[in-house]
């Protein structure tokens, strides 16, 4: 008896195709989640519009939108790469989704790569929307797009590592509470809306080492003042990325 011919040929798809398929799935799930959209799109857009149109925060002689737009872009990165990813991954872990996917032909590292790519796709949509809103409010960005992209990639790596670390070590309910609490605290104390110069010197020196502060200040230096890549802020983000991703890779529990 001759062997039969099967079409399509049975077996696992190439890893690259599996990553793209999982990325598309992760992105669709994120965009269909109303709570995630509130966190990643609606809140940053409302904050940008409200604080740019109403003179609530004293930004000195600078226009409010020029100060706020870079900070809100940093907030959008944090909301997706850290808060959104931590919550989604935490509940995937709780309900056994990660365990089942880990037993599929999709390698675990490829699953993490797909989640990272999904974060990047969402960030592109966020940044495009927020940029259109900021331009409509009179924003005049400066600086190099390459420097902006480098800071956003470093910020994404830093926040992704911290989000995965939280999701892989805490219970899902604890992750939900902690991620939202950190989001609110960093929104207030991370230089997003309130300039760090408004804080006491001792507090400001500590806040300046936070990843959200480094990202918002770095983006502000480039987009508001036309500076080249701010190496100090980039180094802070790179340090958080190494620490977060390294700890997540070592401590992440799939079950």
C-alpha positions, 0 to 999 in steps of 0.5 A: 500500500502506498503512502497517502498524500495529504494537503495541506501536509500535516505538521506544525507551521513555521515558527514565524507564521505561528508568531504572526498568527498569535500576534494577530490573535493577541491584538484582536483580543486587546482591541475587543476588550473594553476595559483595556481600550479605556486604559490604553486609548480613552484615558490618555486621549481624555487627559491630553485633551482636558489638560491641554484645553484647560489651564490646570497644570502650571507648565511655566511659559511653555504651551500646555500641549507642548509639555503634555503631549510627550508625557501622554505618549509615555503614559500610552506606552506604559498603559499598554506594555505594563498595565495592560500586558500585566493584567491580560497575561496574569489572567491568561496564567490563572485560567490555564491559557498559558499552560495550554499554549505552552503545550502547543507547537508554539514555543514559549519564547515565541508566545512571549515574542507574539505578546511583545509584537502585539504590544508594539502594534497597539502602541503604533495605533495609540501613538498615531491617534494621540499625535493626531489629537495633539496636532489638532490642539496646536502641538508643534513637535520637533526632534528626530523620529529615530530618537523618539522610536529608540526611546519608545522601544527602550520604554516598551522593553522596560515596561514589558519586563516589569509587566511580565514579572508581575503577571508571572509571580503574583495571583491574577487578582493581585496583579489587577490591583497592583498594576492599576495602583502603579499606573495611578501612582506613576501618572501623578508622580512620573512627570507625565502631567505634573512637572518633576520640578514641582516636587521637593528635591529629595523626592525628585531625585528618586522619581527621576529614576523611574522608567516613566519619568525617564521616558516622558523626560526623554521624549520631552527633550526630543519633541519639545526642545529638539535635542538628540537622543538623551543618553541619560534617560535612555540608560535609565530605560535600558537598565530597567529593561535588563532588570525587568526582562531578566527577572521575568525570564527567571521567575515567571511561573507558567502555572 
